[in-house]
Amino acid sequence: MPAQTMEELVSLCKRRGFIFQGSEIYGGLQGFYDYGPLGVELKNNLKASWWRTNVYERDDMEGLDASIIMHRLVLRHSGHEATFSDPMVDNRASKKRYRLDHLLKDQQENVVSAVAQAMGFGNAENFAALVAALVKNPEQAEQALNAAAVRDPFSGEAGGWTAPRPFNMMFKTTIGPVADEDSYGYLRPETAQGIFTNFKNVVDSTSRRLPFGIAQIGKAFRNEITPRNFIFRVRELEQMEIEFFCTPGTDEDWHEHWLQARLAWWEAQGVPRSKIQILDVPREDLAHYSKRTYDLMYDYPTLGYEEIEGIANRTDFDLGSHTRAQSDYNLSATVLPNEDSVAKLVIPHPETQKPVVPFVIEPSAGVDRAMLAVLSEAYTKETLENGNERIVLKLRPHLAPIKVAVIPLARNRPEIVEKAKAVKAQLQALGLGRILFEDSGNIGKAYRRHDEVGTPYCVTIDFDTIGKGEDASLTDTVTVRDRDSMEQQRVKIGELSAFVAARLKGEVGELVSVG
Ligand SMILES: Nc1ncnc2c1ncn2[C@@H]1O[C@H](COP(=O)(O)OP(=O)(O)OP(=O)(O)O)[C@@H](O)[C@H]1O
């Protein structure tokens, strides 16, 4: 069974070195997290799996790694300067600041209904429209929030609300030694913009024709008003994004294609289809660039269904916004005039060969939210036959931070230690990920630790291995313990690499089943 609460995951992540609070020794920095020794391995494995599936295993994709700090004109023409904001409201008494929609979601139903009625809505069924109305009419909204006795989640007191106002979530930074009006840039709020601004570079350097996509994994920054729920909502996040460029008119089919492709990928990471709901985002909730968006909603422990990935049809909005000579291309999206760009972001139409601004389908997944889902699905609490409880992380082998732990049974026996080191080196040479030489002592404790961090196999080198046991036929064999079944089996060292490789690659064995 997967994790039941977020606390279980937070506690495991800290205890075993997956995730730590950022800047912890100075009191921590809200919305920032550091990935520890095991977290970085799991994260790298997850990103590698995404890259493998979306770049290497397809014939219509290229990769990119664009810079994080971007020219302010990029974020101006993308629409982010004007619209990348969340509604914010302050409480005068507690001096706390909230994202308006989060604040309302934390209220009793009758309080939200009272707000809705004060704003002229019959009920609060259309939540997004209600939030939009509150932002649009700040004075009326202030009265409504106070009259409906909306409570401050921090103090528990009703009232004290200011009028809501939009808060732009982009981080600004100065560039170069002179901090004047013009020398600032933005930390990108999504990796996507680096793909759009490099569209021409990629087309020119690869000779790609439609349809094709560009994939990118990287950090993005959002000054979230209320970062919360561990790594679910952070201010420094990582995204795995694809911008898939296609001929106008084929966009809806490609949208469906990517929806199915992405669901299959999640399943292969151990996040079953049954735990994901597809939200066809209502029109009034769509981002400024989107014609249609499917949000994949995963059933997180404690939180319930929340977005893990968005798959948006961004039409020709982005390339159309960033291109020079906009009026030449019969754009379908409404874009602001662009006198700044020096590039025509067009490609020959596959049939007419005339230059066209392609449509874009964007599957955009958060690495941090993916980590949380994968950890949650793998987390398993079992009661053993002897009544003891064990926690085991049933990660798919390709995601496991440590693939095999090689354990010398006696730390003070040089022959055993040497043999264990040789076996470690032999397995490491397979190139399948981290193989750990584990000589921390007690074998029972080592098994328990490796169960908890999801190590698929523990290999033990003992007296029999070095020919000093009771059974001479066991010389040059080791014990291999399977994480999920806890069964142990003797394997010849000469056959160990093939044995382990077949299982880690999922060709043999049970470890691919999860939860
Ligand atoms: N603050 C954040 N912390 C962690 N991951 C995030 C955050 N914001 C976005 N993501 C991830 O990036 C993906 C694509 O970003 P997108 O702009 O679609 O998110 P969003 O709709 O703003 O998310 P939300 O509605 O939860 O704020 C999301 O599906 C999510 O996985």
The ligand as a Gaussian input file, in Angstrom:
#p B3LYP/6-31G(d) Opt

LIG

0 1
 N        5.564000      25.903000      -7.257000
 C        5.758000      24.712000      -7.796000
 N        6.407000      23.738000      -7.108000
 C        6.627000      22.533000      -7.664000
 N        6.248000      22.201000      -8.909000
 C        5.595000      23.113000      -9.637000
 C        5.311000      24.412000      -9.129000
 N        4.662000      25.106000     -10.087000
 C        4.551000      24.291000     -11.146000
 N        5.105000      23.095000     -10.888000
 C        5.213000      21.943000     -11.807000
 O        5.340000      22.399000     -13.146000
 C        4.283000      21.856000     -13.942000
 C        3.882000      22.814000     -15.041000
 O        3.664000      24.115000     -14.530000
 P        2.267000      24.878000     -14.672000
 O        2.558000      26.295000     -14.933000
 O        1.356000      24.137000     -15.585000
 O        1.766000      24.713000     -13.160000
 P        0.574000      25.490000     -12.477000
 O       -0.672000      25.208000     -13.251000
 O        0.977000      26.893000     -12.230000
 O        0.537000      24.689000     -11.075000
 P       -0.354000      25.090000      -9.828000
 O       -1.742000      25.348000     -10.381000
 O       -0.286000      23.900000      -8.908000
 O        0.298000      26.317000      -9.267000
 C        3.171000      21.552000     -12.942000
 O        2.351000      20.518000     -13.418000
 C        3.953000      21.107000     -11.726000
 O        4.308000      19.741000     -11.814000

